[in-house]
Amino acid sequence: MKKIFFTPGPSQLFHTVSDHLKEGIKNDIFSISHRSIEFKKIYESCDYKLRSFLDIPENYNISFLSSANEIWERIIQNLVINSSSHLVNGAFSKKFYDFAIINKINAKEYYYDKVEYNINDIEEDELVAITLNETSRGIMCDSNKISSIRKKLNDSLIALDCVSGIPSIPFKVSDVDTFYFSVQKCFGLPSGLGVWIYNDRCIEKNKSISPKKITGTYHSLENLHKKSKIFQTPETPNVLAIFLLSRVLDDMMKIGRERIIRETNYKSALLYNTIKNHNLLSEYIKDQEIQSKTVIVSNTKKESEYFIENLKNKNLIIGKGYGSAQNQIRIANFPAHSKESIELLCDELTKL
Amino acid sequence: MKKIFFTPGPSQLFHTVSDHLKEGIKNDIFSISHRSIEFKKIYESCDYKLRSFLDIPENYNISFLSSANEIWERIIQNLVINSSSHLVNGAFSKKFYDFAIINKINAKEYYYDKVEYNINDIEEDELVAITLNETSRGIMCDSNKISSIRKKLNDSLIALDCVSGIPSIPFKVSDVDTFYFSVQKCFGLPSGLGVWIYNDRCIEKNKSISPKKITGTYHSLENLHKKSKIFQTPETPNVLAIFLLSRVLDDMMKIGRERIIRETNYKSALLYNTIKNHNLLSEYIKDQEIQSKTVIVSNTKKESEYFIENLKNKNLIIGKGYGSAQNQIRIANFPAHSKESIELLCDELTKL
């Protein structure tokens, strides 16, 4: 049996990726100029499909960067001049906060330790950063919670980290001003592409602060946006990844987003049930409201290597706890993971 | 016949790329964690081969970024606090200068309009930026000239843009403090990876200025360097591109760098001869000392579309002049372009 990767990203490739790569090679996609009409068509069609698949309104714009790390940096450079607020519930939301501090922003950290965001804490700020799915600890934010944050904060730009959430965890795009993801999680693609979506309020904010600070060079929001309007990027981009994203969007649109979300819920229920019924496992996040449906984290009574190695012997590759976390395993539940593969994993987990 | 791309990058893929991609898919390279031992081995082996193939001394370090554009930005952020000097002979060296200006650096521009650098002009500065091969206009810098610049400038950090030069145009690595390239030119790979090499003087300089300015976040030189020491990157990188680079380095090492340089010279002589003997073509750069051997630029007496379209009908894809340059064509001469393919192109050009 071929290995199946349940690692939280890079992860299992979407099953069509191999064929799309072959098609790309056959049709010289990786040799065409990034200034050619052929490339512009790929960009335009990827942009169009993202809008359609993710229900992105017209007043939002899409740019391609190299990683979510880069997008954190560009958001701080381009959308914040004095202060930002960060709702931190794990290592990645913390890192975004750290990036703001490094950039001499007066950044405030609201820390939520395995509990829901508390809307009463949060106040208006230039930018408020929240996370749809915190990959490091498997914490999700419900769509209604995001709506209620939007309701409370009229003036703030709201930034939503969707790295391991899109398209499997639903939210209303119009509730946030900017959101972003990288393609090696739920889209099942090779790593090396970050997608940044920002609305016209972001453009306006950027225009007002650009004269007052350094907003970057080739990837200033102004430059990115100007080029995206003509379906180009300022630099030679990762053409291969943009092409693959466009093709996998075709495949996912055929399946339908509703079905992807439904199957994500079903598969996550299987995984959490398996964990709950296992003597050696227990849910790391107890509060079901915020239990991630895409990155399932479990405490382990035996050391995590016991599970990782035994499953590896069955060609099932799961992740270890984030960073130095011991006695913890992480299991990705992305669209590339079929119901059958999750059932198989649950069966094998139960045997351990 | 399949198309052959002589565009100046993205360009013809090295002939082994398709097989390496298949191998990557088969061996799950694009699913493995960027924190895994498997990935570290790929990084380490790529680092090792780059050192061996390009004769990089031990006191130089290698980091992977996303593009040469990014490396320009990181050099300015990390190695310059007040002033830099830029020897500008085309659109790309000009862009690097522009990046310095945007970053509020007191940058000086020395402009060379289709003539050699004049060493008498240049003075010591924090950083002096030169270009091995200016892709926009097809201007090369000879290895001896670089040595003489090094001889004159003891204190300056010298940065060499090798984007479309490495490994086809030779230079002595120890003559410069930092150099960089992207992989979609002479390495014949899909775009989306920039390689930054910097010596210990750069590290020292960076240490001394880091407390005084913002040097970036995830891709500060300090962060990049720290991670490169353990064969990792701060963010999830373009694993696919690092893997392909490592594999194509194997292939190129089998051919040998000397032979690649020799064949580059031979093929460029064929191309320049064809241009010189053609009634409708003439060399854009007359001075043979600086005529690029990897990006050949020709003036056209008829409009450039005549050549581009007629060759396209023969499945030979050449580039147009850079930016808005009219009546100009550009032809890449990279290792992926076999002698036979260049001979074919010359034959077809002669018929027009």
Boltz contact constraints between the chains, C-beta under 6 A:
constraints:
  - contact:
      token1: [A, 3]
      token2: [B, 28]
      max_distance: 6.0
  - contact:
      token1: [A, 5]
      token2: [B, 31]
      max_distance: 6.0
  - contact:
      token1: [A, 7]
      token2: [B, 33]
      max_distance: 6.0
  - contact:
      token1: [A, 10]
      token2: [B, 31]
      max_distance: 6.0
  - contact:
      token1: [A, 12]
      token2: [B, 31]
      max_distance: 6.0
  - contact:
      token1: [A, 13]
      token2: [B, 31]
      max_distance: 6.0
  - contact:
      token1: [A, 18]
      token2: [B, 25]
      max_distance: 6.0
  - contact:
      token1: [A, 21]
      token2: [B, 21]
      max_distance: 6.0
  - contact:
      token1: [A, 25]
      token2: [B, 18]
      max_distance: 6.0
  - contact:
      token1: [A, 28]
      token2: [B, 3]
      max_distance: 6.0
  - contact:
      token1: [A, 30]
      token2: [B, 13]
      max_distance: 6.0
  - contact:
      token1: [A, 30]
      token2: [B, 190]
      max_distance: 6.0
  - contact:
      token1: [A, 31]
      token2: [B, 5]
      max_distance: 6.0
  - contact:
      token1: [A, 31]
      token2: [B, 10]
      max_distance: 6.0
  - contact:
      token1: [A, 31]
      token2: [B, 12]
      max_distance: 6.0
  - contact:
      token1: [A, 31]
      token2: [B, 13]
      max_distance: 6.0
  - contact:
      token1: [A, 33]
      token2: [B, 7]
      max_distance: 6.0
  - contact:
      token1: [A, 66]
      token2: [B, 66]
      max_distance: 6.0
  - contact:
      token1: [A, 67]
      token2: [B, 235]
      max_distance: 6.0
  - contact:
      token1: [A, 69]
      token2: [B, 218]
      max_distance: 6.0
  - contact:
      token1: [A, 69]
      token2: [B, 235]
      max_distance: 6.0
  - contact:
      token1: [A, 73]
      token2: [B, 217]
      max_distance: 6.0
  - contact:
      token1: [A, 99]
      token2: [B, 217]
      max_distance: 6.0
  - contact:
      token1: [A, 102]
      token2: [B, 217]
      max_distance: 6.0
  - contact:
      token1: [A, 103]
      token2: [B, 214]
      max_distance: 6.0
  - contact:
      token1: [A, 190]
      token2: [B, 30]
      max_distance: 6.0
  - contact:
      token1: [A, 190]
      token2: [B, 240]
      max_distance: 6.0
  - contact:
      token1: [A, 191]
      token2: [B, 236]
      max_distance: 6.0
  - contact:
      token1: [A, 191]
      token2: [B, 239]
      max_distance: 6.0
  - contact:
      token1: [A, 192]
      token2: [B, 192]
      max_distance: 6.0
  - contact:
      token1: [A, 192]
      token2: [B, 238]
      max_distance: 6.0
  - contact:
      token1: [A, 214]
      token2: [B, 103]
      max_distance: 6.0
  - contact:
      token1: [A, 217]
      token2: [B, 73]
      max_distance: 6.0
  - contact:
      token1: [A, 217]
      token2: [B, 99]
      max_distance: 6.0
  - contact:
      token1: [A, 217]
      token2: [B, 102]
      max_distance: 6.0
  - contact:
      token1: [A, 218]
      token2: [B, 69]
      max_distance: 6.0
  - contact:
      token1: [A, 235]
      token2: [B, 67]
      max_distance: 6.0
  - contact:
      token1: [A, 235]
      token2: [B, 69]
      max_distance: 6.0
  - contact:
      token1: [A, 236]
      token2: [B, 191]
      max_distance: 6.0
  - contact:
      token1: [A, 238]
      token2: [B, 192]
      max_distance: 6.0
  - contact:
      token1: [A, 239]
      token2: [B, 191]
      max_distance: 6.0
  - contact:
      token1: [A, 240]
      token2: [B, 190]
      max_distance: 6.0
